[in-house]
Amino acid sequence: MERSLEQRYAIKFCVRLGKNATETFQMLQEAFKDDCISRSQSGRWHKAFKEGREEVADAPFWTSNNGQNRRKRESCVRSFAFRPSIEHPVTP
């Protein structure tokens, strides 16, 4: 976790320097060798920082009670909620 956090700071720094995602990942590989995060993780963090994210720490997915997260949570629950159907009829 600590190495991952360190690499996120490095990615954020690269974004501020105007490095693209590929250049950033190459620099991470050079600096962190076998401890380097994956290319996809690097790309996701690069995109997030480029789009204005400031925080480098992981944000818990459902911790915020703002309206947007609440709607996402409710939608997710509704999509997995049991609904009666021909295959699964409700019997009294």
N, CA, C and O of each residue as an XYZ file, in Angstrom:
368
protein
N       0.828     -1.203      0.000
C       0.000      0.000      0.000
C       0.864      1.255      0.000
O       0.590      2.200     -0.740
N       1.912      1.267      0.833
C       2.766      2.449      0.922
C       3.457      2.727     -0.414
O       3.575      3.880     -0.826
N       3.915      1.662     -1.092
C       4.568      1.826     -2.396
C       3.567      2.366     -3.416
O       3.901      3.212     -4.246
N       2.356      1.871     -3.339
C       1.319      2.312     -4.257
C       1.040      3.804     -4.069
O       0.891      4.544     -5.042
N       0.974      4.229     -2.831
C       0.719      5.637     -2.528
C       1.873      6.506     -3.041
O       1.657      7.583     -3.596
N       3.075      6.025     -2.848
C       4.258      6.740     -3.325
C       4.195      6.906     -4.853
O       4.543      7.961     -5.384
N       3.755      5.868     -5.540
C       3.666      5.919     -6.999
C       2.558      6.866     -7.467
O       2.672      7.487     -8.524
N       1.507      6.973     -6.691
C       0.440      7.922     -7.048
C       0.949      9.358     -6.982
O       0.606     10.186     -7.826
N       1.765      9.644     -5.977
C       2.378     10.982     -5.913
C       3.255     11.215     -7.135
O       3.272     12.311     -7.694
N       3.981     10.188     -7.548
C       4.831     10.303     -8.733
C       3.995     10.548     -9.983
O       4.363     11.354    -10.839
N       2.858      9.843    -10.084
C       1.967     10.030    -11.237
C       1.419     11.450    -11.243
O       1.385     12.103    -12.286
N       0.996     11.920    -10.095
C       0.465     13.283     -9.986
C       1.523     14.304    -10.412
O       1.217     15.278    -11.100
N       2.751     14.071    -10.001
C       3.852     14.946    -10.387
C       4.053     14.927    -11.896
O       4.221     15.976    -12.517
N       4.035     13.732    -12.489
C       4.207     13.611    -13.944
C       3.092     14.340    -14.703
O       3.344     14.978    -15.725
N       1.872     14.240    -14.199
C       0.743     14.941    -14.837
C       1.005     16.441    -14.810
O       0.781     17.131    -15.804
N       1.475     16.942    -13.683
C       1.761     18.381    -13.578
C       2.883     18.808    -14.518
O       2.936     19.959    -14.952
N       3.783     17.869    -14.830
C       4.864     18.174    -15.774
C       4.423     18.033    -17.226
O       5.181     18.341    -18.146
N       3.196     17.568    -17.425
C       2.682     17.417    -18.781
C       3.040     16.099    -19.446
O       2.910     15.969    -20.663
N       3.490     15.117    -18.669
C       3.822     13.804    -19.224
C       2.531     13.066    -19.578
O       1.530     13.193    -18.873
N       2.554     12.296    -20.669
C       1.374     11.509    -21.011
C       1.403     10.203    -20.213
O       2.371      9.931    -19.502
N       0.350      9.400    -20.328
C       0.218      8.180    -19.531
C       1.335      7.181    -19.823
O       1.841      6.530    -18.909
N       1.718      7.058    -21.086
C       2.776      6.114    -21.452
C       4.115      6.536    -20.870
O       4.833      5.714    -20.301
N       4.456      7.811    -21.007
C       5.707      8.321    -20.441
C       5.727      8.130    -18.922
O       6.743      7.746    -18.342
N       4.604      8.401    -18.306
C       4.495      8.261    -16.855
C       4.733      6.816    -16.438
O       5.498      6.559    -15.508
N       4.088      5.873    -17.114
C       4.258      4.465    -16.755
C       5.703      4.014    -16.961
O       6.240      3.261    -16.148
N       6.329      4.466    -18.035
C       7.728      4.107    -18.276
C       8.627      4.619    -17.156
O       9.564      3.938    -16.740
N       8.339      5.803    -16.680
C       9.124      6.372    -15.583
C       8.896      5.585    -14.289
O       9.831      5.356    -13.522
N       7.655      5.176    -14.056
C       7.360      4.365    -12.872
C       8.115      3.041    -12.932
O       8.685      2.599    -11.934
N       8.114      2.411    -14.107
C       8.825      1.136    -14.266
C      10.314      1.298    -13.981
O      10.935      0.453    -13.336
N      10.868      2.387    -14.470
C      12.284      2.637    -14.265
C      12.594      2.882    -12.789
O      13.603      2.406    -12.270
N      11.727      3.618    -12.131
C      11.977      3.985    -10.738
C      11.638      2.872     -9.742
O      12.354      2.685     -8.758
N      10.558      2.137     -9.988
C      10.072      1.177     -8.998
C      10.319     -0.281     -9.372
O      10.028     -1.178     -8.581
N      10.847     -0.524    -10.556
C      11.202     -1.877    -11.027
C      10.067     -2.873    -10.799
O       8.961     -2.678    -11.304
N      10.334     -3.936    -10.043
C       9.353     -5.002     -9.824
C       8.192     -4.585     -8.918
O       7.166     -5.265     -8.885
N       8.336     -3.492     -8.192
C       7.263     -3.009     -7.318
C       6.319     -2.053     -8.034
O       5.428     -1.479     -7.407
N       6.499     -1.878     -9.316
C       5.692     -0.931    -10.080
C       4.236     -1.403    -10.154
O       3.966     -2.592    -10.321
N       3.305     -0.452    -10.026
C       1.894     -0.787    -10.183
C       1.644     -1.161    -11.647
O       2.500     -0.930    -12.501
N       0.498     -1.723    -11.931
C       0.197     -2.159    -13.296
C      -0.019     -0.964    -14.223
O      -0.277      0.154    -13.777
N       0.092     -1.229    -15.509
C      -0.139     -0.195    -16.511
C      -1.570      0.357    -16.401
O      -1.787      1.563    -16.522
N      -2.537     -0.532    -16.171
C      -3.932     -0.074    -16.085
C      -4.157      0.795    -14.850
O      -4.860      1.803    -14.920
N      -3.560      0.408    -13.714
C      -3.679      1.244    -12.521
C      -3.036      2.606    -12.755
O      -3.595      3.644    -12.400
N      -1.871      2.580    -13.350
C      -1.171      3.820    -13.644
C      -2.018      4.712    -14.549
O      -2.129      5.916    -14.321
N      -2.608      4.114    -15.567
C      -3.453      4.872    -16.490
C      -4.675      5.470    -15.827
O      -5.044      6.612    -16.100
N      -5.309      4.687    -14.945
C      -6.495      5.203    -14.245
C      -6.137      6.384    -13.354
O      -6.850      7.388    -13.333
N      -5.028      6.266    -12.613
C      -4.620      7.371    -11.745
C      -4.183      8.582    -12.573
O      -4.477      9.722    -12.214
N      -3.486      8.334    -13.671
C      -3.065      9.431    -14.546
C      -4.290     10.202    -15.034
O      -4.321     11.432    -14.990
N      -5.291      9.468    -15.497
C      -6.518     10.103    -15.991
C      -7.208     10.897    -14.881
O      -7.656     12.023    -15.101
N      -7.291     10.303    -13.687
C      -7.952     10.981    -12.569
C      -7.251     12.289    -12.222
O      -7.907     13.312    -12.020
N      -5.921     12.261    -12.152
C      -5.180     13.482    -11.824
C      -5.278     14.498    -12.957
O      -5.365     15.700    -12.707
N      -5.267     14.032    -14.179
C      -5.387     14.941    -15.321
C      -6.753     15.630    -15.338
O      -6.878     16.773    -15.778
N      -7.777     14.916    -14.850
C      -9.132     15.472    -14.803
C      -9.375     16.322    -13.555
O     -10.485     16.805    -13.331
N      -8.326     16.501    -12.743
C      -8.444     17.421    -11.615
C      -8.449     16.808    -10.229
O      -8.522     17.539     -9.242
N      -8.375     15.515    -10.124
C      -8.342     14.898     -8.792
C      -7.113     15.400     -8.056
O      -6.037     15.514     -8.643
N      -7.268     15.697     -6.783
C      -6.162     16.169     -5.958
C      -5.709     15.110     -4.956
O      -4.516     14.980     -4.682
N      -6.652     14.360     -4.415
C      -6.364     13.373     -3.368
C      -5.659     12.148     -3.943
O      -6.083     11.609     -4.966
N      -4.585     11.707     -3.290
C      -3.873     10.517     -3.753
C      -4.317      9.259     -3.013
O      -4.089      8.147     -3.490
N      -4.940      9.425     -1.867
C      -5.393      8.270     -1.091
C      -6.646      7.684     -1.720
O      -7.406      8.377     -2.396
N      -6.847      6.384     -1.482
C      -8.072      5.740     -1.944
C      -9.260      6.352     -1.227
O      -9.201      6.624     -0.028
N     -10.321      6.564     -1.954
C     -11.559      7.042     -1.351
C     -12.506      5.854     -1.235
O     -12.802      5.201     -2.236
N     -12.982      5.567     -0.031
C     -13.944      4.477      0.097
C     -15.140      4.723     -0.815
O     -15.632      5.847     -0.913
N     -15.596      3.687     -1.468
C     -16.600      3.818     -2.522
C     -17.924      4.368     -2.035
O     -18.484      5.248     -2.689
N     -18.450      3.893     -0.920
C     -19.797      4.294     -0.485
C     -19.784      5.146      0.778
O     -20.821      5.242      1.434
N     -18.705      5.750      1.143
C     -18.682      6.465      2.414
C     -19.414      7.792      2.363
O     -19.939      8.248      3.378
N     -19.454      8.398      1.235
C     -20.097      9.703      1.149
C     -21.614      9.547      1.111
O     -22.140      8.641      0.465
N     -22.297     10.428      1.799
C     -23.763     10.403      1.793
C     -24.336     11.449      0.857
O     -25.508     11.807      0.970
N     -23.530     11.939     -0.061
C     -24.076     12.929     -0.979
C     -25.120     12.274     -1.872
O     -25.161     11.049     -1.990
N     -25.941     13.066     -2.484
C     -27.049     12.559     -3.279
C     -26.632     11.651     -4.414
O     -27.307     10.658     -4.689
N     -25.540     11.968     -5.075
C     -25.105     11.169     -6.218
C     -24.735      9.750     -5.788
O     -25.144      8.783     -6.430
N     -23.969      9.618     -4.714
C     -23.606      8.279     -4.243
C     -24.817      7.524     -3.728
O     -24.922      6.313     -3.922
N     -25.726      8.221     -3.079
C     -26.931      7.577     -2.579
C     -27.754      7.032     -3.744
O     -28.274      5.919     -3.667
N     -27.874      7.804     -4.815
C     -28.613      7.335     -5.994
C     -27.925      6.136     -6.633
O     -28.594      5.190     -7.048
N     -26.611      6.162     -6.716
C     -25.874      5.021     -7.268
C     -26.119      3.772     -6.429
O     -26.369      2.689     -6.957
N     -26.040      3.947     -5.115
C     -26.231      2.823     -4.199
C     -27.639      2.253     -4.346
O     -27.811      1.037     -4.433
N     -28.638      3.119     -4.374
C     -30.025      2.667     -4.501
C     -30.262      1.988     -5.845
O     -30.961      0.978     -5.917
N     -29.691      2.530     -6.892
C     -29.831      1.931     -8.216
C     -29.210      0.546     -8.247
O     -29.779     -0.386     -8.814
N     -28.053      0.416     -7.642
C     -27.361     -0.867     -7.594
C     -28.199     -1.895     -6.830
O     -28.341     -3.036     -7.269
N     -28.746     -1.490     -5.700
C     -29.564     -2.395     -4.901
C     -30.810     -2.791     -5.678
O     -31.188     -3.963     -5.689
N     -31.450     -1.827     -6.325
C     -32.653     -2.132     -7.110
C     -32.349     -3.092     -8.248
O     -33.156     -3.975     -8.539
N     -31.203     -2.936     -8.895
C     -30.887     -3.789    -10.034
C     -30.650     -5.237     -9.613
O     -30.827     -6.153    -10.416
N     -30.250     -5.447     -8.361
C     -30.019     -6.802     -7.885
C     -31.147     -7.328     -7.005
O     -31.121     -8.477     -6.565
N     -32.132     -6.480     -6.755
C     -33.244     -6.897     -5.896
C     -34.061     -7.987     -6.585
O     -34.161     -8.025     -7.811
N     -34.636     -8.863     -5.783
C     -35.468     -9.940     -6.315
C     -36.757     -9.349     -6.881
O     -37.443     -8.562     -6.229
N     -37.059     -9.744     -8.091
C     -38.303     -9.319     -8.728
C     -39.038    -10.562     -9.184
O     -38.447    -11.422     -9.836
N     -40.316    -10.676     -8.855
C     -41.073    -11.845     -9.299
C     -41.105    -11.924    -10.822
O     -41.191    -10.903    -11.505
N     -41.036    -13.117    -11.334
C     -41.102    -13.318    -12.773
C     -41.693    -14.692    -13.034
O     -42.051    -15.414    -12.103
N     -41.791    -15.040    -14.284
C     -42.306    -16.361    -14.631
C     -41.393    -17.439    -14.069
O     -41.864    -18.461    -13.570
N     -40.074    -17.209    -14.149
C     -39.132    -18.202    -13.637
C     -39.154    -18.289    -12.128
O     -38.886    -19.354    -11.571
N     -39.468    -17.200    -11.452
C     -39.475    -17.146    -10.004
C     -40.770    -16.509     -9.496
O     -40.743    -15.396     -8.972
N     -41.894    -17.198     -9.645
C     -43.166    -16.586     -9.215
C     -43.239    -16.484     -7.697
O     -42.637    -17.275     -6.971
N     -43.981    -15.504     -7.246
C     -44.208    -15.334     -5.809
C     -45.435    -16.152     -5.449
O     -46.499    -15.990     -6.048
N     -45.283    -17.022     -4.478
C     -46.420    -17.840     -4.044
C     -46.880    -17.355     -2.693
O     -46.055    -17.077     -1.822
N     -48.194    -17.247     -2.497
C     -48.716    -16.741     -1.211
C     -48.507    -17.706     -0.068
O     -48.894    -17.415      1.064
